[in-house]
Amino acid sequence: MPKLRPPRRPPLTLLLLALWGGAAPPAQASDVNGFLSPEGKGAVAVGFTHEGYDEFWAGTSKVADPGLGRVTTNSVTLYNQFGINDSVSLVLNLPHVSTSGDGQAGFAESGLQDITGLLKVRLARFGSGVRGSVVVAGGIRTIASNYEANKPVSIGDGTADGLLRLVCLLQAGRFYWSQQLGFDVRGGEAPNGLPIYTELGYGFGRATVTLLYRGYFADGGTDIGEPGFTFPSNKDETQRVGAKLYVRGSGNWGAVFEGFTTLSGRNSGDATGIGAGLVVSY
């Protein structure tokens, strides 16, 4: 969530923490908005997210499994964005994820997930009353620990991926709208992905409220239960909506609170979750 006023100070909530749901879908840690940091300025965020589900989609059928039980995921994420100049920012993201199922199989795993690095570049600015900009981003995501990917409850897919993003940002008074379209070139058995990320925000006083939509769509892949499937090769898709509240403190820090729910999915959990984080500019 960006700090809309005053405009000359770096927006603290351009960070968006990327804390929705640990390892599913894999694109979450690399969703971005159109805000960049000023040259030589930046912000770092530490956040926590808790989510859980009792049912999941095996292919397109929603089911429950006593072997899995209720699956819960806790994520602690470190996020940093730094302005190389006023039109180029570097983004780094590293989550630690713990996930487990309380069912008969007793699945559990914990560790560093995947580290993500993105370079965001502003291509154009336009408008006066309604201001806009176009931003492109590219980077990589790769495993940060030796976790096991091919099991029902895992913290990630264990792949090295190339990431491309195109973002349009519009601002009018206290309102802003940011729309991301992306493409993930996935490694290993994982199918390529199409991440979509939308923000609609309004700033008032020291607070900013943002409504969010996050969709992830896979280009091919397997369904859970079909012959020869592996979990990294699944057609892992989901659509989620949620909201964030950012409150700016009196200095260079702020706090962010969030919640989300899942609208639909394929080979993914029907999860709901909450989160909170601390953002500090420098």
C-alpha positions in Angstrom: 0.0 0.0 0.0 1.6 3.2 -1.0 1.8 6.4 1.1 0.0 8.8 -1.1 0.8 12.1 0.8 3.1 13.9 0.9 4.4 12.7 -2.6 8.0 13.6 -2.1 8.6 11.0 0.6 9.3 7.4 -0.3 6.1 5.3 -0.1 6.5 2.8 2.7 3.7 0.4 1.6 4.9 -0.1 -1.9 6.3 -3.3 -0.4 3.1 -5.4 -0.2 5.0 -7.9 1.9 4.1 -10.8 -0.4 2.8 -12.9 2.5 -0.3 -14.6 1.1 0.0 -18.2 1.7 3.5 -19.5 1.7 4.1 -21.9 -1.2 0.8 -21.9 -3.0 0.6 -20.5 -5.6 4.3 -20.1 -6.3 4.0 -16.6 -7.8 2.9 -14.8 -4.7 6.3 -13.6 -3.5 6.9 -11.9 -6.8 3.7 -9.9 -7.3 4.4 -6.2 -7.5 2.7 -2.8 -7.9 3.8 0.2 -9.9 5.4 2.2 -7.0 9.2 2.7 -7.1 11.6 4.0 -4.4 13.5 7.3 -4.9 17.1 7.2 -5.8 19.2 6.1 -2.8 16.1 5.4 -0.7 14.3 2.2 0.2 12.2 0.3 2.6 12.4 -3.0 4.4 9.5 -5.1 5.7 9.2 -8.0 8.0 5.8 -9.7 8.1 4.0 -12.8 9.4 1.1 -14.6 7.8 -1.1 -17.5 9.1 -3.4 -19.4 6.8 -5.2 -22.7 6.8 -7.6 -25.0 5.0 -9.7 -28.1 5.6 -10.6 -28.7 1.9 -8.6 -28.6 -1.3 -9.1 -29.0 -5.0 -7.9 -32.3 -6.5 -8.1 -31.2 -10.1 -11.4 -29.3 -10.2 -13.1 -31.3 -7.4 -13.1 -30.0 -3.9 -12.3 -32.7 -1.4 -11.1 -33.3 2.2 -8.6 -36.0 3.2 -8.3 -37.4 6.7 -4.6 -38.2 5.9 -3.9 -34.5 5.6 -6.5 -33.1 8.0 -6.4 -29.4 8.5 -3.3 -27.9 6.8 -1.8 -24.7 8.3 1.0 -22.5 7.0 2.9 -19.9 8.9 5.2 -17.6 6.9 7.8 -15.0 8.1 9.0 -12.9 5.2 11.8 -10.4 4.8 11.3 -7.9 1.9 13.4 -5.1 0.7 13.0 -2.5 -2.1 15.8 0.0 -2.9 15.9 2.8 -5.5 18.9 2.6 -7.7 17.6 5.7 -9.3 14.2 7.4 -9.5 13.2 5.0 -12.4 14.8 1.7 -11.3 14.3 -0.2 -8.1 15.7 -3.5 -6.8 13.4 -5.9 -4.9 14.5 -8.8 -2.8 12.2 -11.3 -1.0 13.0 -14.2 1.3 10.3 -16.2 3.2 10.7 -18.8 6.0 7.7 -21.1 5.8 6.4 -23.7 8.2 3.5 -26.0 7.0 1.8 -29.0 8.5 -1.3 -31.2 8.4 -2.9 -32.5 11.5 -4.2 -35.6 9.8 -3.2 -39.3 10.1 -0.2 -38.9 7.8 1.4 -36.2 10.0 2.9 -34.3 7.1 5.1 -31.3 8.1 8.0 -29.2 6.8 9.7 -26.0 7.7 12.6 -24.0 6.3 13.6 -21.2 4.0 11.5 -21.3 0.8 12.6 -19.5 -2.4 14.6 -16.3 -2.7 13.2 -13.8 -5.3 15.1 -10.9 -6.9 13.4 -8.4 -9.3 14.5 -5.3 -11.1 11.6 -2.8 -11.6 12.0 -0.2 -14.3 9.6 2.7 -15.0 9.1 3.0 -18.8 6.8 6.0 -19.0 4.9 8.6 -17.0 1.8 10.4 -18.2 -1.1 12.7 -17.1 -1.7 15.5 -14.6 -5.1 15.3 -12.9 -5.0 11.5 -13.3 -1.4 10.5 -13.2 -0.1 7.2 -14.6 3.0 5.2 -15.2 4.0 1.9 -16.8 6.6 -0.3 -15.1 8.2 -3.5 -16.2 10.0 -6.0 -13.9 12.1 -9.0 -14.5 14.1 -11.4 -12.3 14.5 -14.8 -10.9 13.2 -17.0 -8.1 15.2 -20.0 -6.9 15.3 -22.4 -3.9 16.8 -21.1 -0.7 17.1 -24.5 1.2 17.1 -28.2 0.5 13.4 -28.8 1.1 11.4 -31.8 -0.4 9.0 -30.6 -3.1 7.2 -33.7 -4.2 4.8 -34.4 -1.3 1.3 -33.3 -0.4 2.4 -30.7 2.2 5.5 -28.9 1.1 6.9 -25.4 1.4 7.6 -25.0 -2.4 8.0 -26.5 -5.8 11.9 -26.7 -5.7 12.4 -24.9 -9.1 14.4 -22.1 -10.6 12.1 -19.7 -12.4 12.4 -16.6 -14.6 9.9 -13.9 -13.9 8.4 -11.1 -16.1 6.0 -8.4 -15.0 4.1 -5.5 -16.7 2.4 -3.1 -14.4 0.1 -0.1 -15.0 -0.3 2.4 -12.2 -3.0 5.2 -12.1 -3.3 7.8 -9.3 -6.1 10.4 -8.8 -6.2 12.4 -5.6 -6.2 9.9 -2.7 -7.1 6.9 -4.9 -4.7 4.6 -6.8 -5.1 1.5 -9.0 -2.3 -0.8 -9.9 -2.6 -3.7 -12.4 0.0 -6.4 -12.9 0.1 -8.9 -15.7 2.9 -11.5 -15.6 4.6 -14.6 -17.0 6.6 -17.1 -15.1 9.0 -19.4 -17.0 9.1 -22.3 -14.6 12.0 -24.8 -14.2 11.8 -28.6 -13.6 8.4 -30.2 -14.0 6.4 -27.1 -13.1 4.2 -25.6 -15.8 4.7 -22.0 -16.8 2.4 -19.6 -15.0 0.3 -16.4 -15.6 0.1 -14.3 -12.4 -2.4 -11.4 -12.3 -2.4 -9.0 -9.4 -4.7 -6.0 -8.8 -4.7 -3.3 -6.1 -7.3 -0.6 -5.5 -6.3 1.8 -2.7 -7.5 4.9 -0.9 -5.3 7.0 1.5 -6.7 9.2 4.3 -4.7 10.7 7.2 -2.0 8.3 8.2 -3.8 5.2 6.8 -4.2 3.5 3.5 -6.9 0.9 2.7 -6.3 -1.4 -0.2 -8.5 -4.1 -1.8 -6.6 -6.9 -3.5 -7.2 -9.5 -6.2 -4.6 -12.2 -6.9 -5.0 -14.8 -9.6 -2.5 -17.5 -10.7 -3.1 -19.6 -13.8 -0.9 -22.4 -15.1 -0.1 -23.2 -18.7 -0.7 -27.0 -18.6 0.3 -29.4 -15.9 -1.1 -32.4 -14.1 -4.0 -33.0 -11.7 -3.7 -34.6 -8.3 -4.5 -38.3 -8.6 -4.0 -38.8 -12.4 -1.5 -41.4 -13.5 2.1 -40.3 -13.2 1.5 -37.0 -11.5 3.9 -35.2 -9.2 3.1 -32.3 -7.0 5.6 -29.9 -8.6 4.0 -30.7 -12.0 0.5 -29.9 -10.9 -1.7 -27.4 -12.7 -1.7 -25.2 -9.6 -4.2 -22.4 -9.9 -6.0 -20.1 -7.5 -8.0 -16.9 -7.2 -8.0 -14.9 -4.0 -9.4 -11.6 -2.8 -8.5 -9.6 0.3 -7.7 -6.3 2.0 -4.8 -4.5 3.6 -4.7 -1.7 6.1 -1.5 0.3 6.4 -1.0 2.8 9.2 2.0 5.2 9.1 3.7 6.0 12.4 5.2 9.4 13.3 8.6 8.6 12.0 9.9 6.4 9.2 7.9 3.3 10.1 4.5 1.8 9.6 2.4 -1.2 10.3 0.3 -3.3 7.9 -2.5 -5.7 8.5 -4.2 -8.0 6.0 -6.7 -10.8 5.5 -7.7 -12.9 2.5 -10.0 -15.7 1.3 -9.9 -18.0 -1.7 -12.5 -17.8 -4.4 -11.6 -20.8 -6.5 -8.7 -23.1 -7.2 -7.3 -26.2 -8.9 -4.8 -28.5 -7.2 -4.6 -25.9 -4.4 -6.1 -25.3 -0.9 -9.3 -23.5 -0.1 -7.4 -21.2 2.3 -8.2 -18.2 4.4 -5.6 -16.2 6.2 -4.5 -13.2 8.2 -1.2 -11.3 8.5 0.7 -8.4 10.0 4.0 -6.7 9.4 6.3 -3.8 10.1 7.7 -1.5 7.4 10.7 0.8 7.9 12.0 3.3 5.3 15.6 4.3 5.0 
